[in-house]
């Protein structure tokens, strides 16, 4: 190792893993979680800033929904370049830089967060927080390279869950500020995070590593984009992570707008759902490791549809307690689904390698290469689901004054995701030999001959 670069890395080699690989991987995972955690907090900054924006700011609920939607959009789009930055600059180097970059939106928010600031300025500053959303893509791509396939569900789930928990943590900080200092002091929230950003960057610089074997591979990116499974998994990730981030950003504003909660009441309720959804994400990865990601994902989408039905009924009946039960159940299920869907990605590409006749390290390397490239695109498109949720809420409240219509559309989407998961990854394939197509090189998506045991991915 020189200059924090590791030249040889083979986590699938059990002797290497037990001798030193696991220790190094776990250390990098710990500080990756810290940096991603702060990134998620800054990305979701405006989900709490809007709670401080009373009538004196002159912004209606639709305008506030658009503010948080702007942050969601930028955070989704920026994930694509962040994915390739790890291989270009090194996982440690990029983590340090991307952590320090969080100072930009935080200082900007400190500068403008007061009545009289123009709406266009608020939009611009909200857009800057999107850099926090990009941290997820680079962090997941980096950690995916550190761990062997048998450990990826747990590792990726823990990495993402630790990051996701940045959403409820900043909401808890906002709750403490509103409860003690009042809703007129949003800069106190920002004051908490400015030193934490510096700490995350410093820890990454001191204790993380770059992996020299991870190199930019435009061929892998192109191959991943052309593979139909990348787009199918992106659709499923819209349903899980898109729901998590969309609901996390919008939950407090929905409670204020539809149920007339005060900022303090909304903040005290908002933190519960994202917290549970974040904590349970590693469990989704563990369940996927044991029972298969596709099976867990299908059951999860069916449960999400049922929970959405409860929310719709509660919305129509104007029952806040039942609404909260259904909505919090949705948060828990999005967390489980996040873990199981992300576990599926490396498994799918590993199985594709086996179906092509690869074995051992060759199959593992192919799986790492393609799954690393695919994760950035899947994460980016999945995050766009959060934008769709915020825009759906905005339109629903504009036209009907409630979020019921938005929830009906979400229910239909979860039903679609259930069907797709079953049809592509769990439906029994026809009894035809995989090698029959391997010789021709023709691999249409979903063809039984090229579909390994995807229920185990």
N, C-alpha and C positions, 0 to 999 in steps of 0.2 A: 504494500500500500504506500503510495507516495502522493502527497498533496491531497489527501482524503480521497484518492481514487483507488478502487479495488480492481485489480486486473483480471483475476480469475474468480468466477462465481458459478457454482453448479449445485443449486439447492436440491435437485432430484437425487444426487449422490448422498445416500444416507450417512456414509462415513464422514464426508465433508460437512454435512448438515449438523451432525452431532458434535464434531470436533470444534467447529467455530461458526458455521453458517447461521445456526439458530440464534446464537448470542448476538451476532451482528444484526441480523434481520429484526430481532425484537427491539434492539436499541433504536434502529432507524424508524421502526413502527411507532415507538413511543413519542419521538419528537415530530414525526409526521402528523400524528394525531393532534399534538399541541398546535402546530402551525395551521392545520386545516380547521381546527376548532375556532381559532381566532378569525380565520377567513370567513367561515360561515356566519359568525357573529356580525362581522362588518357587512357581509352581503345582505343580511336580514335587518340591517340597521333601520331602514325606513319603515319596517313593519312596526317598530316601536316609536320612531320619531312622529309618525302620524297621530299617535295617541296623545302627544303633547301639543298638537296643533288644534287649538280651540277656535271659536268663531272669529277671534281677532286676526287669524291668518287668512280668512276669506277664501278657504278652499272647501268645496263641498265633498261628500263621500265619493262621488265618481272621480273627482280629481285626485283624491287620496289613493283610491284603487289604482289609478293610472301611474302614480308615483312608484308604488311598489311593483307594478307590472314592468315599469321601465328598468328597475334594478334586476328583476328576474330575467328579462330579455338579454341584457348585456352580459349577465353572468352565464347565461346559456351559450351565447355565441362565442364568448372568449374562451370557452373550454377547449375548443378545437386547437388553437395555437398552443395553449398550455399543455396539451397532451404531448406534442412533439418537442416542447422545450426541454423536457427531462432528458431525452436522448441527445439533444443538441448541446446542452450546457451542463448536464449532470444533475441527478436528483437533489443532492445536497445544495449545489450552487443555486439551482432554480428555487428551491424552497426558501433560501435566505433572501433572494431578490424579491420573490413574490410576497413574502411576509413584510418586508420593508415597504413594498408598494402600497400596502394597506394604510400607511400613514396618509397618503394622498386624499382618499375619500373621507377619512376621519377628520383631518384638519379642515378640509373644505366644509364639512357639515358643521364643525365648530364655528366657522366664520359666518355662515349664512343662517343658522338656525334661530331666527327671531321674526316677529311680525313685521310686515312691510317688505320683506324679500319677495321678489317677483316669482311667479309660478315657474317661469322658464328657468330661472336659476335653480330652484328646487329640483326640477327635472334633470338638469345637468349634473348636479351633485348626486342625485339618486343613481344616475347612470354610472358614475364613477365607482359606486360600491360594487358594481358587477365584477370587479377584479377579485373580490373575495370569493365569488362563485367559481372563478377559474381555478382556484387552488385545489378544488376537489379533483379535477381531471388530472392535474399533474401529480397530485399525491397518490391517487389510486393507480395510475400508470407506474409510478415509481415503486410502490409497495408490491404490486403484482409481480415485478421482476425479482423481488427479494425472496419470495416464499415458494415452496414446492406446491404442486397441484393439490396434494392431499391436505394442505393447510390453508389454501387460498380462501375458502369460504369463511373460516374464522378470522383470518388476517384482514381480508378486505372488509368484512362486516365490522370488525373492531375499528379499523381505520376510518371507515365511513361513518359509523355510529358515533365515534368520538368527535368527528367533525360536525355531524348533524346536531349534536347536543349544543353546539354553539348558538343555535337558534333559541332554544328555551332559556339558555343562560343569559343572553342579552335581554330577553324578555323579563327574566327575574331581576336583573339589574335595574331595568326600567321600572318595574313594580316597586322596588325598594326606594328608588328616587321619587316616584310619584307619591308613595305612601309617607315619606318622611319630609321631603323638601317641597312637594307639590308639583303640579303639571307645568309650572312656569320655568322649570330649570332643566331642560333637555341636555345642556352642555355637561352636566354632571355625569351622564352616561358616557359621553365621549371622553371625559377626563379619566374614566376608569380604563378605557381600552387603549389609549395612547401608550402608556408604559408597557402594557401587556404585549403589544405588537413588537416593541423593541426586544422584550424578553424572548419571544418566540423566535425572532430572527437570530438572536445571539445563541440560543440553545441549538438551533439548526446548524449554525456555523461551527460550533464546538464539537457536536456529537453525531452528526449525520455523515454519510458517505456517498460518493458517486460510484456507479457501477460502469466500468469501462466496457464490458461486453454489450451494454445497451447502447446501440448506435441508431441514429436516424436511418430509417429504412423506408424510403418512399414507395418501394415495391410492396411492402407490407401494408402501408396505408391504402394504396390503390386496390390491393387484393381484398382488404377488409371492406372497403366501400362497395366493391362489386359483389361481395358475398351477401346473399339475401338474408342470412341469419343476422347480420349486423343490423339490418333495418327492422327485422321482426323483433329483435331484442330491444331496439330503440323504442318501438311501439309499446312493448310491455313495460319498459322503464318509464315511459310517460305516465303510465297508469300507477306506478308505485312511487318513484321519486318525484315525478311531476306533481302528484297529489300531495306528497309530504311537504314540498317546499311551497306549493301554491296555497295549501291550507294554513301552513305556518305563517305565511306573510299576511293572509287575509282574515284569520280567525278573529283577532281582536277587533278589527274594523266591522266584521259581520255582527259581532255581539253588540257593538255600539250602535250600529245602524238599524239592525232588525229588532233587537231586544232592548234598546234604550239604556244599555249599561254605561256607567260613567267610565272615564279613563282608568281609574283605580280598579273598579270592578272588572273591567275588560282585561286589564293586565293580570289581575290575580287569577283569572280563569284561563287566559291564553297560554300560560306557561305549561299547563299540565299535559296537553296533547303532544306538543313537540318533544317534551322531555321523555315521555313514555315511548314515543315513536323512535327516538334516538337510542335510548337504552336497549330497546329490544332488537335493533338491527343486527348485532352480532349473533343473536339467537336464531334469526332467520338464516344466517350463513351456516351456523352449526347444524341446524335441521336439514339444510340443503346438503351439507357434507355427508350426513347420515342417511337421509331418505331420498335424496335427489332433488335438485332445484326445481325441476319442472313440476313434480308432484306438489311441492310446497307452494309454488307460485300459483298453480291452478286453484288449489283449495283457498289460497289467500284472496284471489280475485273474486271467488264466489262469496266469501265472507265479506269483502268490501262492498259488493253489490247489496248484500243483506243489510249491512250497517247504513248504507246510503238510503235504503228504503225506510229505515227507522228515522233518519234525519229528515227526510221528506215529510213523513207523517207528523213529526214533531213541529216542523216548520208550518205546516197547514193548521195544526192545532194550537200554534203559538205557545208551545210548552217548552220553556227553557230547560228544565231538568232532563227531559227525554232528549232534547236536542243535544245537550252536553254529553249524555251517555253515548248517543250515536256518533257524535263527532269525535269524541275521544277514542272510541273503538276504531274509527277510521284511521286515526293517527297511529294507533298500535299496529294495525294491519299494514299500513304503508311502510312502517319500519321493518316488519317481518318480510314483506315483499321486496323491499330494497335489498335486504341481505340475500334472499334466495335468487333473485334475478341476476345480481352481479356474480354470484357463484356460478351461474349457468354459463357465463361467457367463456372463461378459460376451458371449461369442460366441453363445450360445443366444439371449439377449435382443436382441442386434443383428440376428440373422437373423430373429427374429420381427418386428422393425421393418421389415426389408426385405420380408418376406412380406406386410406390411400396406400396402406401397406407399410407405413413407417412404424418403427418400434423404438423403445428405449429413449435415449437422449434426443434422437432425431425428432421423435413425436413430441417430446416435451418442449424442445426448442421451437418447433413449429407452432405449438399451442401458445407459448409465451409471446412469440413474435406477432402472431395475428391478434391474439386477445388484447395485447397492449395497445396495438393500433386501433382496434375496434372500440375499446373502452372510452376513448375521448369522444368519438362520434356519438356513441350511445349515451354517454353522460350529458353531452350538449343537447341532443334532441330530447332526452328525458326531461331536462330542465325547462325546455320550452313548454312542457305540460304545465309548469307552474305559471307561466305567462298566460296560457289558455284559461286556466282556472281563475286568475285575477280578472281577465277581460270578461269571462262569463259572469262572474259576480257583478262586475261593473254594469254590464248590459242588463242583467236581471234586476238590479236595484233601480236602474234608470227607468225601466219600462214597467215594473210591477211593484217596486218598493220592498221586495223580499228576495231572498236567494233561492227560493223553491225551484224556479225554472232552471237555474244553474245546476242544482243537485240532480234534477231529472236527466240532464245531459250527461252528467258524470256517471249516473247509473247505467245509461246505455253504453257508455264507453267501457265500463268494467265488464259488462256482459260480452262485448266484443273481444276484450283481452282474454276472457275465459275461453271463448271459442277458439281463438288463435293458439293459445297455449296447448289446449287439448289436441287440436288438429295437426299442429306442426311437431310437437315434442312428445306427445303421449299416445296418439292414435297408433294402434298396432300396424306395423308396416307389412306389406305383402311379403310372402316367403320367396324372395329372390336373392341370389348370392350377391354380396357387395362387390365382388371382383368382376362381376359381369360388366359393370360400367367402368371399372377402374382402368381397363385396358384401352378404352376409347377416349378417356379424358373428359367425357361429357358428364357434367354433374348438375342437372337441373335441381333447384331447391325443392325439397320435399319428396323427391323421388325415393321410393322405398329402398332401392338398391344402395343408395348412398347415405341412408339414415341409420347411424349407429344407435345404440341403446340410449337415446336422448333422455329417457326418464331418469337416468342416473347422473345427468350433467348438473 
